[in-house]
Amino acid sequence: MSLPVSACPLVQIPQLGNRPQAKFHPNIWGDRFIAYTPEDEVRRACKEKQVEDLKEEVRRNFMAAAGNPSE
């Protein structure tokens, strides 16, 4: 048998009321991140492909250097 959530002594629901408010200075970023719009899927896919290609190139370079100890 389970108890309702309101009967559980561990659950504390905060009361809405006068909460203290911080008065932070405006930051240097402004609304840059609020107004962010994600790139379209084609651009994102192209960049992901570039990243994977570069990873593979680095992997090949490391493997070639490991196979040739004179470098």
All heavy atoms as TSV, in Angstrom:
chain	resi	resn	atom	element	x	y	z
A	1	MET	N	N	0.845	-1.180	0.000
A	1	MET	CA	C	0.000	0.000	0.000
A	1	MET	C	C	0.889	1.241	0.000
A	1	MET	O	O	1.796	1.377	0.800
A	1	MET	CB	C	-0.884	-0.027	1.240
A	1	MET	CG	C	-1.746	1.179	1.390
A	1	MET	SD	S	-2.820	0.944	2.825
A	1	MET	CE	C	-3.522	2.529	2.870
A	2	SER	N	N	0.671	2.134	-0.928
A	2	SER	CA	C	1.497	3.335	-1.005
A	2	SER	C	C	0.740	4.533	-0.456
A	2	SER	O	O	-0.481	4.620	-0.531
A	2	SER	CB	C	1.915	3.587	-2.449
A	2	SER	OG	O	0.782	3.858	-3.218
A	3	LEU	N	N	1.509	5.449	0.071
A	3	LEU	CA	C	0.934	6.673	0.620
A	3	LEU	C	C	0.874	7.745	-0.450
A	3	LEU	O	O	1.717	7.776	-1.352
A	3	LEU	CB	C	1.796	7.182	1.782
A	3	LEU	CG	C	1.877	6.274	3.010
A	3	LEU	CD1	C	2.903	6.820	3.964
A	3	LEU	CD2	C	0.532	6.166	3.680
A	4	PRO	N	N	-0.071	8.649	-0.378
A	4	PRO	CA	C	-0.064	9.771	-1.319
A	4	PRO	C	C	1.167	10.635	-1.084
A	4	PRO	O	O	1.709	10.676	0.014
A	4	PRO	CB	C	-1.347	10.533	-1.008
A	4	PRO	CG	C	-1.906	9.955	0.231
A	4	PRO	CD	C	-1.207	8.679	0.520
A	5	VAL	N	N	1.607	11.308	-2.120
A	5	VAL	CA	C	2.824	12.116	-2.049
A	5	VAL	C	C	2.722	13.171	-0.963
A	5	VAL	O	O	3.670	13.444	-0.246
A	5	VAL	CB	C	3.119	12.770	-3.419
A	5	VAL	CG1	C	4.293	13.724	-3.311
A	5	VAL	CG2	C	3.382	11.703	-4.452
A	6	SER	N	N	1.551	13.759	-0.779
A	6	SER	CA	C	1.397	14.805	0.213
A	6	SER	C	C	1.548	14.276	1.632
A	6	SER	O	O	1.848	15.016	2.554
A	6	SER	CB	C	0.048	15.504	0.050
A	6	SER	OG	O	-0.991	14.555	0.221
A	7	ALA	N	N	1.370	12.972	1.850
A	7	ALA	CA	C	1.506	12.383	3.172
A	7	ALA	C	C	2.941	12.007	3.487
A	7	ALA	O	O	3.269	11.697	4.617
A	7	ALA	CB	C	0.610	11.167	3.286
A	8	CYS	N	N	3.815	12.020	2.522
A	8	CYS	CA	C	5.211	11.651	2.713
A	8	CYS	C	C	5.953	12.804	3.387
A	8	CYS	O	O	5.973	13.914	2.873
A	8	CYS	CB	C	5.849	11.305	1.377
A	8	CYS	SG	S	7.552	10.770	1.530
A	9	PRO	N	N	6.600	12.564	4.550
A	9	PRO	CA	C	7.268	13.659	5.253
A	9	PRO	C	C	8.534	14.141	4.557
A	9	PRO	O	O	9.020	15.225	4.850
A	9	PRO	CB	C	7.582	13.061	6.622
A	9	PRO	CG	C	7.669	11.591	6.384
A	9	PRO	CD	C	6.694	11.305	5.263
A	10	LEU	N	N	9.106	13.381	3.615
A	10	LEU	CA	C	10.342	13.791	2.961
A	10	LEU	C	C	10.115	14.785	1.826
A	10	LEU	O	O	11.031	15.475	1.422
A	10	LEU	CB	C	11.090	12.569	2.427
A	10	LEU	CG	C	11.520	11.562	3.481
A	10	LEU	CD1	C	12.164	10.359	2.810
A	10	LEU	CD2	C	12.470	12.196	4.473
A	11	VAL	N	N	8.916	14.845	1.328
A	11	VAL	CA	C	8.622	15.728	0.212
A	11	VAL	C	C	8.246	17.094	0.755
A	11	VAL	O	O	7.317	17.223	1.534
A	11	VAL	CB	C	7.479	15.171	-0.664
A	11	VAL	CG1	C	7.106	16.153	-1.744
A	11	VAL	CG2	C	7.874	13.838	-1.244
A	12	GLN	N	N	9.002	18.086	0.357
A	12	GLN	CA	C	8.711	19.451	0.778
A	12	GLN	C	C	8.422	20.278	-0.462
A	12	GLN	O	O	9.293	20.464	-1.299
A	12	GLN	CB	C	9.875	20.051	1.547
A	12	GLN	CG	C	10.154	19.331	2.839
A	12	GLN	CD	C	11.339	19.937	3.565
A	12	GLN	OE1	O	11.961	20.862	3.079
A	12	GLN	NE2	N	11.646	19.403	4.724
A	13	ILE	N	N	7.227	20.757	-0.570
A	13	ILE	CA	C	6.835	21.570	-1.713
A	13	ILE	C	C	7.059	23.019	-1.333
A	13	ILE	O	O	6.507	23.498	-0.334
A	13	ILE	CB	C	5.364	21.321	-2.094
A	13	ILE	CG1	C	5.181	19.842	-2.439
A	13	ILE	CG2	C	4.950	22.228	-3.230
A	13	ILE	CD1	C	3.753	19.429	-2.653
A	14	PRO	N	N	7.908	23.728	-2.090
A	14	PRO	CA	C	8.172	25.130	-1.740
A	14	PRO	C	C	6.920	25.976	-1.909
A	14	PRO	O	O	6.133	25.783	-2.831
A	14	PRO	CB	C	9.263	25.541	-2.717
A	14	PRO	CG	C	9.181	24.576	-3.834
A	14	PRO	CD	C	8.599	23.302	-3.280
A	15	GLN	N	N	6.743	26.880	-1.000
A	15	GLN	CA	C	5.602	27.786	-1.051
A	15	GLN	C	C	5.949	28.980	-1.931
A	15	GLN	O	O	7.047	29.525	-1.841
A	15	GLN	CB	C	5.255	28.277	0.360
A	15	GLN	CG	C	4.853	27.170	1.305
A	15	GLN	CD	C	3.563	26.498	0.870
A	15	GLN	OE1	O	2.671	27.140	0.336
A	15	GLN	NE2	N	3.487	25.193	1.065
A	16	LEU	N	N	5.032	29.350	-2.799
A	16	LEU	CA	C	5.233	30.532	-3.617
A	16	LEU	C	C	4.955	31.743	-2.759
A	16	LEU	O	O	3.974	31.795	-2.035
A	16	LEU	CB	C	4.313	30.511	-4.835
A	16	LEU	CG	C	4.534	29.366	-5.803
A	16	LEU	CD1	C	3.504	29.426	-6.916
A	16	LEU	CD2	C	5.922	29.412	-6.383
A	17	GLY	N	N	5.791	32.700	-2.843
A	17	GLY	CA	C	5.622	33.887	-2.030
A	17	GLY	C	C	6.714	34.880	-2.362
A	17	GLY	O	O	7.187	34.958	-3.497
A	18	ASN	N	N	7.127	35.584	-1.379
A	18	ASN	CA	C	8.188	36.568	-1.578
A	18	ASN	C	C	9.532	35.866	-1.530
A	18	ASN	O	O	10.031	35.519	-0.470
A	18	ASN	CB	C	8.120	37.652	-0.503
A	18	ASN	CG	C	6.877	38.492	-0.645
A	18	ASN	OD1	O	6.325	38.577	-1.731
A	18	ASN	ND2	N	6.439	39.099	0.434
A	19	ARG	N	N	10.083	35.657	-2.685
A	19	ARG	CA	C	11.404	35.054	-2.775
A	19	ARG	C	C	12.431	36.153	-2.922
A	19	ARG	O	O	12.188	37.167	-3.577
A	19	ARG	CB	C	11.474	34.133	-3.996
A	19	ARG	CG	C	10.569	32.933	-3.867
A	19	ARG	CD	C	10.631	32.082	-5.086
A	19	ARG	NE	N	12.009	31.734	-5.390
A	19	ARG	CZ	C	12.394	31.170	-6.515
A	19	ARG	NH1	N	11.523	30.904	-7.451
A	19	ARG	NH2	N	13.649	30.878	-6.719
A	20	PRO	N	N	13.612	35.982	-2.352
A	20	PRO	CA	C	14.656	36.998	-2.530
A	20	PRO	C	C	15.096	37.028	-3.992
A	20	PRO	O	O	15.171	35.997	-4.649
A	20	PRO	CB	C	15.787	36.531	-1.623
A	20	PRO	CG	C	15.518	35.095	-1.364
A	20	PRO	CD	C	14.043	34.882	-1.520
A	21	GLN	N	N	15.336	38.204	-4.481
A	21	GLN	CA	C	15.770	38.354	-5.865
A	21	GLN	C	C	17.181	38.922	-5.891
A	21	GLN	O	O	17.514	39.831	-5.142
A	21	GLN	CB	C	14.841	39.295	-6.621
A	21	GLN	CG	C	13.446	38.748	-6.769
A	21	GLN	CD	C	12.568	39.679	-7.573
A	21	GLN	OE1	O	12.968	40.771	-7.936
A	21	GLN	NE2	N	11.355	39.240	-7.835
A	22	ALA	N	N	17.991	38.356	-6.763
A	22	ALA	CA	C	19.350	38.853	-6.932
A	22	ALA	C	C	19.338	39.968	-7.964
A	22	ALA	O	O	18.580	39.939	-8.924
A	22	ALA	CB	C	20.254	37.723	-7.395
A	23	LYS	N	N	20.156	40.924	-7.765
A	23	LYS	CA	C	20.254	42.040	-8.700
A	23	LYS	C	C	21.637	41.976	-9.367
A	23	LYS	O	O	22.555	42.691	-8.981
A	23	LYS	CB	C	20.055	43.358	-7.970
A	23	LYS	CG	C	18.698	43.459	-7.310
A	23	LYS	CD	C	18.308	44.890	-7.098
A	23	LYS	CE	C	17.025	45.070	-6.360
A	23	LYS	NZ	N	15.890	44.409	-6.829
A	24	PHE	N	N	21.734	41.083	-10.339
A	24	PHE	CA	C	22.995	40.911	-11.041
A	24	PHE	C	C	23.176	42.005	-12.087
A	24	PHE	O	O	22.215	42.505	-12.657
A	24	PHE	CB	C	23.053	39.547	-11.739
A	24	PHE	CG	C	23.051	38.402	-10.783
A	24	PHE	CD1	C	21.965	37.563	-10.696
A	24	PHE	CD2	C	24.139	38.168	-9.974
A	24	PHE	CE1	C	21.960	36.499	-9.828
A	24	PHE	CE2	C	24.154	37.110	-9.097
A	24	PHE	CZ	C	23.060	36.271	-9.015
A	25	HIS	N	N	24.442	42.328	-12.358
A	25	HIS	CA	C	24.747	43.286	-13.412
A	25	HIS	C	C	24.444	42.640	-14.756
A	25	HIS	O	O	24.572	41.432	-14.918
A	25	HIS	CB	C	26.227	43.675	-13.366
A	25	HIS	CG	C	26.627	44.342	-12.094
A	25	HIS	ND1	N	26.252	45.618	-11.776
A	25	HIS	CD2	C	27.354	43.902	-11.046
A	25	HIS	CE1	C	26.742	45.940	-10.601
A	25	HIS	NE2	N	27.412	44.908	-10.135
A	26	PRO	N	N	24.056	43.430	-15.756
A	26	PRO	CA	C	23.873	42.842	-17.088
A	26	PRO	C	C	25.206	42.265	-17.566
A	26	PRO	O	O	26.256	42.848	-17.329
A	26	PRO	CB	C	23.435	44.007	-17.962
A	26	PRO	CG	C	23.376	45.199	-17.096
A	26	PRO	CD	C	23.804	44.845	-15.724
A	27	ASN	N	N	25.150	41.120	-18.211
A	27	ASN	CA	C	26.407	40.513	-18.625
A	27	ASN	C	C	26.811	40.986	-20.014
A	27	ASN	O	O	26.046	41.613	-20.735
A	27	ASN	CB	C	26.340	38.990	-18.547
A	27	ASN	CG	C	25.355	38.404	-19.521
A	27	ASN	OD1	O	25.044	38.994	-20.545
A	27	ASN	ND2	N	24.850	37.236	-19.209
A	28	ILE	N	N	28.031	40.640	-20.390
A	28	ILE	CA	C	28.571	41.092	-21.671
A	28	ILE	C	C	27.945	40.359	-22.847
A	28	ILE	O	O	28.059	40.804	-23.978
A	28	ILE	CB	C	30.102	40.934	-21.715
A	28	ILE	CG1	C	30.500	39.472	-21.522
A	28	ILE	CG2	C	30.750	41.812	-20.673
A	28	ILE	CD1	C	31.967	39.199	-21.745
A	29	TRP	N	N	27.292	39.214	-22.590
A	29	TRP	CA	C	26.731	38.426	-23.674
A	29	TRP	C	C	25.354	38.913	-24.099
A	29	TRP	O	O	24.896	38.590	-25.187
A	29	TRP	CB	C	26.655	36.955	-23.280
A	29	TRP	CG	C	27.999	36.385	-23.028
A	29	TRP	CD1	C	28.570	36.176	-21.813
A	29	TRP	CD2	C	28.967	35.998	-23.996
A	29	TRP	NE1	N	29.829	35.665	-21.963
A	29	TRP	CE2	C	30.094	35.549	-23.298
A	29	TRP	CE3	C	28.982	35.979	-25.378
A	29	TRP	CZ2	C	31.228	35.085	-23.945
A	29	TRP	CZ3	C	30.106	35.515	-26.017
A	29	TRP	CH2	C	31.211	35.079	-25.307
A	30	GLY	N	N	24.682	39.649	-23.252
A	30	GLY	CA	C	23.361	40.146	-23.616
A	30	GLY	C	C	22.403	39.003	-23.879
A	30	GLY	O	O	22.358	38.040	-23.138
A	31	ASP	N	N	21.630	39.092	-24.936
A	31	ASP	CA	C	20.651	38.069	-25.281
A	31	ASP	C	C	21.162	37.138	-26.371
A	31	ASP	O	O	20.390	36.503	-27.075
A	31	ASP	CB	C	19.348	38.725	-25.752
A	31	ASP	CG	C	18.641	39.426	-24.622
A	31	ASP	OD1	O	18.890	39.072	-23.456
A	31	ASP	OD2	O	17.829	40.328	-24.897
A	32	ARG	N	N	22.469	37.039	-26.504
A	32	ARG	CA	C	23.043	36.235	-27.584
A	32	ARG	C	C	22.566	34.782	-27.532
A	32	ARG	O	O	22.229	34.190	-28.539
A	32	ARG	CB	C	24.559	36.284	-27.507
A	32	ARG	CG	C	25.233	35.466	-28.562
A	32	ARG	CD	C	26.730	35.535	-28.437
A	32	ARG	NE	N	27.354	34.760	-29.459
A	32	ARG	CZ	C	28.141	35.236	-30.387
A	32	ARG	NH1	N	28.412	36.509	-30.403
A	32	ARG	NH2	N	28.672	34.452	-31.284
A	33	PHE	N	N	22.545	34.192	-26.350
A	33	PHE	CA	C	22.181	32.783	-26.248
A	33	PHE	C	C	20.671	32.589	-26.212
A	33	PHE	O	O	20.176	31.525	-26.550
A	33	PHE	CB	C	22.839	32.154	-25.026
A	33	PHE	CG	C	24.340	32.145	-25.144
A	33	PHE	CD1	C	25.113	32.993	-24.385
A	33	PHE	CD2	C	24.959	31.304	-26.045
A	33	PHE	CE1	C	26.489	32.992	-24.505
A	33	PHE	CE2	C	26.344	31.297	-26.174
A	33	PHE	CZ	C	27.104	32.145	-25.403
A	34	ILE	N	N	19.948	33.588	-25.810
A	34	ILE	CA	C	18.493	33.492	-25.815
A	34	ILE	C	C	17.989	33.512	-27.253
A	34	ILE	O	O	17.036	32.822	-27.603
A	34	ILE	CB	C	17.870	34.643	-25.005
A	34	ILE	CG1	C	18.237	34.482	-23.533
A	34	ILE	CG2	C	16.367	34.696	-25.173
A	34	ILE	CD1	C	17.821	35.640	-22.669
A	35	ALA	N	N	18.628	34.293	-28.097
A	35	ALA	CA	C	18.192	34.453	-29.480
A	35	ALA	C	C	18.851	33.439	-30.416
A	35	ALA	O	O	18.747	33.559	-31.628
A	35	ALA	CB	C	18.494	35.867	-29.954
A	36	TYR	N	N	19.529	32.442	-29.882
A	36	TYR	CA	C	20.230	31.446	-30.697
A	36	TYR	C	C	19.248	30.595	-31.482
A	36	TYR	O	O	18.260	30.108	-30.952
A	36	TYR	CB	C	21.074	30.549	-29.797
A	36	TYR	CG	C	21.688	29.381	-30.507
A	36	TYR	CD1	C	22.794	29.555	-31.326
A	36	TYR	CD2	C	21.182	28.110	-30.374
A	36	TYR	CE1	C	23.360	28.500	-31.988
A	36	TYR	CE2	C	21.742	27.033	-31.019
A	36	TYR	CZ	C	22.836	27.236	-31.828
A	36	TYR	OH	O	23.396	26.171	-32.483
A	37	THR	N	N	19.526	30.441	-32.755
A	37	THR	CA	C	18.741	29.524	-33.578
A	37	THR	C	C	19.689	28.446	-34.098
A	37	THR	O	O	20.746	28.752	-34.636
A	37	THR	CB	C	18.079	30.243	-34.767
A	37	THR	OG1	O	19.071	30.936	-35.507
A	37	THR	CG2	C	17.040	31.228	-34.292
A	38	PRO	N	N	19.350	27.190	-33.922
A	38	PRO	CA	C	20.254	26.125	-34.351
A	38	PRO	C	C	20.408	26.102	-35.872
A	38	PRO	O	O	19.539	26.550	-36.609
A	38	PRO	CB	C	19.574	24.859	-33.851
A	38	PRO	CG	C	18.162	25.229	-33.625
A	38	PRO	CD	C	18.127	26.703	-33.352
A	39	GLU	N	N	21.540	25.571	-36.289
A	39	GLU	CA	C	21.803	25.459	-37.724
A	39	GLU	C	C	20.844	24.455	-38.349
A	39	GLU	O	O	20.316	23.587	-37.680
A	39	GLU	CB	C	23.231	24.985	-37.943
A	39	GLU	CG	C	24.272	25.932	-37.432
A	39	GLU	CD	C	25.667	25.358	-37.606
A	39	GLU	OE1	O	25.804	24.166	-37.921
A	39	GLU	OE2	O	26.614	26.119	-37.420
A	40	ASP	N	N	20.674	24.579	-39.622
A	40	ASP	CA	C	19.809	23.603	-40.282
A	40	ASP	C	C	20.515	22.246	-40.347
A	40	ASP	O	O	21.712	22.126	-40.144
A	40	ASP	CB	C	19.389	24.089	-41.665
A	40	ASP	CG	C	20.550	24.275	-42.625
A	40	ASP	OD1	O	21.710	24.152	-42.200
A	40	ASP	OD2	O	20.301	24.537	-43.809
A	41	GLU	N	N	19.768	21.218	-40.606
A	41	GLU	CA	C	20.271	19.851	-40.563
A	41	GLU	C	C	21.364	19.588	-41.600
A	41	GLU	O	O	22.296	18.836	-41.348
A	41	GLU	CB	C	19.117	18.872	-40.758
A	41	GLU	CG	C	18.168	18.823	-39.584
A	41	GLU	CD	C	18.848	18.321	-38.319
A	41	GLU	OE1	O	19.597	17.332	-38.389
A	41	GLU	OE2	O	18.617	18.929	-37.263
A	42	VAL	N	N	21.271	20.224	-42.755
A	42	VAL	CA	C	22.262	19.979	-43.810
A	42	VAL	C	C	23.630	20.496	-43.378
A	42	VAL	O	O	24.642	19.800	-43.524
A	42	VAL	CB	C	21.818	20.648	-45.133
A	42	VAL	CG1	C	22.886	20.516	-46.193
A	42	VAL	CG2	C	20.508	20.058	-45.610
A	43	ARG	N	N	23.681	21.696	-42.830
A	43	ARG	CA	C	24.951	22.252	-42.369
A	43	ARG	C	C	25.532	21.415	-41.241
A	43	ARG	O	O	26.731	21.159	-41.185
A	43	ARG	CB	C	24.767	23.678	-41.870
A	43	ARG	CG	C	24.654	24.700	-42.951
A	43	ARG	CD	C	24.468	26.029	-42.303
A	43	ARG	NE	N	25.291	27.011	-42.957
A	43	ARG	CZ	C	25.319	28.274	-42.618
A	43	ARG	NH1	N	24.588	28.693	-41.610
A	43	ARG	NH2	N	26.066	29.116	-43.260
A	44	ARG	N	N	24.664	21.016	-40.315
A	44	ARG	CA	C	25.115	20.219	-39.186
A	44	ARG	C	C	25.681	18.886	-39.660
A	44	ARG	O	O	26.739	18.438	-39.203
A	44	ARG	CB	C	23.964	19.994	-38.215
A	44	ARG	CG	C	24.404	19.408	-36.896
A	44	ARG	CD	C	23.239	19.405	-35.913
A	44	ARG	NE	N	23.191	18.138	-35.248
A	44	ARG	CZ	C	22.512	17.069	-35.638
A	44	ARG	NH1	N	21.764	17.112	-36.698
A	44	ARG	NH2	N	22.561	15.946	-34.963
A	45	ALA	N	N	25.009	18.245	-40.589
A	45	ALA	CA	C	25.473	16.965	-41.112
A	45	ALA	C	C	26.808	17.133	-41.835
A	45	ALA	O	O	27.695	16.274	-41.709
A	45	ALA	CB	C	24.432	16.375	-42.045
A	46	CYS	N	N	26.964	18.227	-42.553
A	46	CYS	CA	C	28.214	18.496	-43.269
A	46	CYS	C	C	29.367	18.670	-42.273
A	46	CYS	O	O	30.457	18.130	-42.464
A	46	CYS	CB	C	28.058	19.730	-44.142
A	46	CYS	SG	S	29.526	20.140	-45.100
A	47	LYS	N	N	29.123	19.411	-41.202
A	47	LYS	CA	C	30.164	19.612	-40.195
A	47	LYS	C	C	30.501	18.313	-39.484
A	47	LYS	O	O	31.668	18.042	-39.193
A	47	LYS	CB	C	29.723	20.667	-39.180
A	47	LYS	CG	C	29.773	22.071	-39.748
A	47	LYS	CD	C	29.413	23.097	-38.709
A	47	LYS	CE	C	29.486	24.479	-39.314
A	47	LYS	NZ	N	29.175	25.519	-38.324
A	48	GLU	N	N	29.494	17.495	-39.212
A	48	GLU	CA	C	29.757	16.204	-38.580
A	48	GLU	C	C	30.604	15.322	-39.491
A	48	GLU	O	O	31.496	14.620	-39.026
A	48	GLU	CB	C	28.448	15.503	-38.225
A	48	GLU	CG	C	27.754	16.105	-37.032
A	48	GLU	CD	C	26.434	15.423	-36.723
A	48	GLU	OE1	O	26.040	14.478	-37.434
A	48	GLU	OE2	O	25.795	15.846	-35.739
A	49	LYS	N	N	30.335	15.360	-40.785
A	49	LYS	CA	C	31.128	14.593	-41.751
A	49	LYS	C	C	32.565	15.076	-41.763
A	49	LYS	O	O	33.502	14.274	-41.786
A	49	LYS	CB	C	30.494	14.732	-43.149
A	49	LYS	CG	C	31.305	14.126	-44.267
A	49	LYS	CD	C	31.072	12.635	-44.361
A	49	LYS	CE	C	31.635	12.081	-45.644
A	49	LYS	NZ	N	32.987	11.593	-45.518
A	50	GLN	N	N	32.758	16.407	-41.718
A	50	GLN	CA	C	34.110	16.960	-41.680
A	50	GLN	C	C	34.848	16.498	-40.426
A	50	GLN	O	O	36.028	16.137	-40.488
A	50	GLN	CB	C	34.074	18.486	-41.705
A	50	GLN	CG	C	33.741	19.077	-43.042
A	50	GLN	CD	C	33.663	20.595	-42.987
A	50	GLN	OE1	O	33.222	21.164	-41.986
A	50	GLN	NE2	N	34.112	21.232	-44.046
A	51	VAL	N	N	34.170	16.504	-39.302
A	51	VAL	CA	C	34.788	16.073	-38.051
A	51	VAL	C	C	35.205	14.614	-38.143
A	51	VAL	O	O	36.318	14.244	-37.752
A	51	VAL	CB	C	33.823	16.308	-36.861
A	51	VAL	CG1	C	34.294	15.583	-35.614
A	51	VAL	CG2	C	33.662	17.789	-36.584
A	52	GLU	N	N	34.326	13.779	-38.667
A	52	GLU	CA	C	34.654	12.354	-38.786
A	52	GLU	C	C	35.822	12.138	-39.741
A	52	GLU	O	O	36.699	11.305	-39.484
A	52	GLU	CB	C	33.429	11.554	-39.226
A	52	GLU	CG	C	32.344	11.495	-38.182
A	52	GLU	CD	C	32.822	10.934	-36.854
A	52	GLU	OE1	O	33.581	9.944	-36.854
A	52	GLU	OE2	O	32.433	11.494	-35.822
A	53	ASP	N	N	35.866	12.885	-40.839
A	53	ASP	CA	C	36.980	12.772	-41.786
A	53	ASP	C	C	38.295	13.182	-41.133
A	53	ASP	O	O	39.331	12.527	-41.319
A	53	ASP	CB	C	36.727	13.633	-43.026
A	53	ASP	CG	C	35.604	13.086	-43.898
A	53	ASP	OD1	O	35.196	11.918	-43.703
A	53	ASP	OD2	O	35.120	13.850	-44.765
A	54	LEU	N	N	38.261	14.267	-40.355
A	54	LEU	CA	C	39.475	14.729	-39.680
A	54	LEU	C	C	39.918	13.738	-38.611
A	54	LEU	O	O	41.122	13.498	-38.444
A	54	LEU	CB	C	39.253	16.109	-39.073
A	54	LEU	CG	C	39.122	17.247	-40.084
A	54	LEU	CD1	C	38.694	18.529	-39.387
A	54	LEU	CD2	C	40.418	17.454	-40.842
A	55	LYS	N	N	38.973	13.142	-37.911
A	55	LYS	CA	C	39.326	12.127	-36.924
A	55	LYS	C	C	40.033	10.955	-37.592
A	55	LYS	O	O	41.035	10.440	-37.085
A	55	LYS	CB	C	38.069	11.612	-36.207
A	55	LYS	CG	C	37.538	12.519	-35.151
A	55	LYS	CD	C	36.328	11.844	-34.505
A	55	LYS	CE	C	35.649	12.692	-33.478
A	55	LYS	NZ	N	34.480	12.006	-32.908
A	56	GLU	N	N	39.502	10.525	-38.719
A	56	GLU	CA	C	40.099	9.407	-39.447
A	56	GLU	C	C	41.496	9.766	-39.945
A	56	GLU	O	O	42.414	8.948	-39.889
A	56	GLU	CB	C	39.201	8.996	-40.613
A	56	GLU	CG	C	39.662	7.751	-41.321
A	56	GLU	CD	C	39.735	6.550	-40.404
A	56	GLU	OE1	O	38.884	6.420	-39.510
A	56	GLU	OE2	O	40.665	5.740	-40.584
A	57	GLU	N	N	41.680	11.002	-40.419
A	57	GLU	CA	C	42.998	11.445	-40.881
A	57	GLU	C	C	44.004	11.437	-39.732
A	57	GLU	O	O	45.140	10.963	-39.889
A	57	GLU	CB	C	42.892	12.843	-41.489
A	57	GLU	CG	C	44.201	13.362	-42.027
A	57	GLU	CD	C	44.081	14.758	-42.609
A	57	GLU	OE1	O	42.948	15.232	-42.840
A	57	GLU	OE2	O	45.129	15.381	-42.817
A	58	VAL	N	N	43.614	11.933	-38.579
A	58	VAL	CA	C	44.496	11.936	-37.411
A	58	VAL	C	C	44.817	10.506	-36.992
A	58	VAL	O	O	45.971	10.179	-36.673
A	58	VAL	CB	C	43.854	12.725	-36.245
A	58	VAL	CG1	C	44.612	12.519	-34.943
A	58	VAL	CG2	C	43.781	14.201	-36.584
A	59	ARG	N	N	43.809	9.629	-37.016
A	59	ARG	CA	C	44.023	8.233	-36.666
A	59	ARG	C	C	45.047	7.594	-37.598
A	59	ARG	O	O	45.953	6.879	-37.158
A	59	ARG	CB	C	42.684	7.494	-36.730
A	59	ARG	CG	C	42.728	6.094	-36.184
A	59	ARG	CD	C	41.345	5.443	-36.157
A	59	ARG	NE	N	40.478	6.127	-35.184
A	59	ARG	CZ	C	39.344	6.764	-35.501
A	59	ARG	NH1	N	38.917	6.794	-36.740
A	59	ARG	NH2	N	38.626	7.348	-34.573
A	60	ARG	N	N	44.918	7.861	-38.918
A	60	ARG	CA	C	45.881	7.315	-39.883
A	60	ARG	C	C	47.276	7.859	-39.631
A	60	ARG	O	O	48.268	7.117	-39.721
A	60	ARG	CB	C	45.439	7.646	-41.308
A	60	ARG	CG	C	44.336	6.763	-41.833
A	60	ARG	CD	C	44.147	6.927	-43.332
A	60	ARG	NE	N	43.950	8.311	-43.736
A	60	ARG	CZ	C	42.771	8.901	-43.902
A	60	ARG	NH1	N	41.672	8.221	-43.715
A	60	ARG	NH2	N	42.696	10.159	-44.274
A	61	ASN	N	N	47.385	9.161	-39.304
A	61	ASN	CA	C	48.692	9.760	-39.034
A	61	ASN	C	C	49.350	9.127	-37.812
A	61	ASN	O	O	50.557	8.861	-37.813
A	61	ASN	CB	C	48.568	11.268	-38.838
A	61	ASN	CG	C	48.269	12.000	-40.137
A	61	ASN	OD1	O	48.484	11.465	-41.222
A	61	ASN	ND2	N	47.760	13.209	-40.024
A	62	PHE	N	N	48.564	8.879	-36.765
A	62	PHE	CA	C	49.116	8.232	-35.581
A	62	PHE	C	C	49.553	6.805	-35.886
A	62	PHE	O	O	50.605	6.359	-35.422
A	62	PHE	CB	C	48.106	8.231	-34.430
A	62	PHE	CG	C	48.090	9.510	-33.638
A	62	PHE	CD1	C	46.903	10.185	-33.426
A	62	PHE	CD2	C	49.245	10.034	-33.098
A	62	PHE	CE1	C	46.868	11.357	-32.699
A	62	PHE	CE2	C	49.234	11.204	-32.362
A	62	PHE	CZ	C	48.042	11.871	-32.154
A	63	MET	N	N	48.758	6.088	-36.651
A	63	MET	CA	C	49.110	4.721	-36.994
A	63	MET	C	C	50.376	4.677	-37.850
A	63	MET	O	O	51.231	3.815	-37.668
A	63	MET	CB	C	47.949	4.028	-37.712
A	63	MET	CG	C	46.719	3.849	-36.848
A	63	MET	SD	S	47.025	2.940	-35.358
A	63	MET	CE	C	47.097	1.296	-35.998
A	64	ALA	N	N	50.504	5.624	-38.772
A	64	ALA	CA	C	51.696	5.673	-39.617
A	64	ALA	C	C	52.925	6.013	-38.780
A	64	ALA	O	O	54.001	5.432	-38.967
A	64	ALA	CB	C	51.501	6.703	-40.731
A	65	ALA	N	N	52.770	6.939	-37.820
A	65	ALA	CA	C	53.905	7.301	-36.961
A	65	ALA	C	C	54.280	6.150	-36.040
A	65	ALA	O	O	55.460	5.936	-35.750
A	65	ALA	CB	C	53.559	8.542	-36.149
A	66	ALA	N	N	53.301	5.386	-35.581
A	66	ALA	CA	C	53.586	4.241	-34.708
A	66	ALA	C	C	54.270	3.131	-35.495
A	66	ALA	O	O	55.101	2.406	-34.953
A	66	ALA	CB	C	52.292	3.721	-34.088
A	67	GLY	N	N	53.978	3.015	-36.780
A	67	GLY	CA	C	54.593	1.981	-37.608
A	67	GLY	C	C	55.984	2.363	-38.068
A	67	GLY	O	O	56.758	1.510	-38.464
A	68	ASN	N	N	56.304	3.653	-38.015
A	68	ASN	CA	C	57.611	4.135	-38.463
A	68	ASN	C	C	58.303	4.809	-37.288
A	68	ASN	O	O	58.174	6.002	-37.081
A	68	ASN	CB	C	57.405	5.123	-39.632
A	68	ASN	CG	C	58.707	5.518	-40.279
A	68	ASN	OD1	O	59.787	5.079	-39.860
A	68	ASN	ND2	N	58.624	6.350	-41.289
A	69	PRO	N	N	59.081	4.079	-36.487
A	69	PRO	CA	C	59.685	4.644	-35.275
A	69	PRO	C	C	60.783	5.676	-35.535
A	69	PRO	O	O	61.224	6.338	-34.623
A	69	PRO	CB	C	60.252	3.427	-34.547
A	69	PRO	CG	C	60.352	2.362	-35.554
A	69	PRO	CD	C	59.376	2.682	-36.636
A	70	SER	N	N	61.209	5.866	-36.772
A	70	SER	CA	C	62.263	6.841	-37.061
A	70	SER	C	C	61.750	8.267	-37.046
A	70	SER	O	O	62.538	9.200	-37.050
A	70	SER	CB	C	62.914	6.525	-38.413
A	70	SER	OG	O	61.962	6.683	-39.453
A	71	GLU	N	N	60.458	8.487	-37.029
A	71	GLU	CA	C	59.912	9.852	-37.046
A	71	GLU	C	C	59.823	10.413	-35.657
A	71	GLU	O	O	59.566	9.825	-34.702
A	71	GLU	CB	C	58.533	9.865	-37.689
A	71	GLU	CG	C	58.587	9.661	-39.170
A	71	GLU	CD	C	57.200	9.800	-39.800
A	71	GLU	OE1	O	56.250	10.179	-39.116
A	71	GLU	OE2	O	57.104	9.514	-40.989
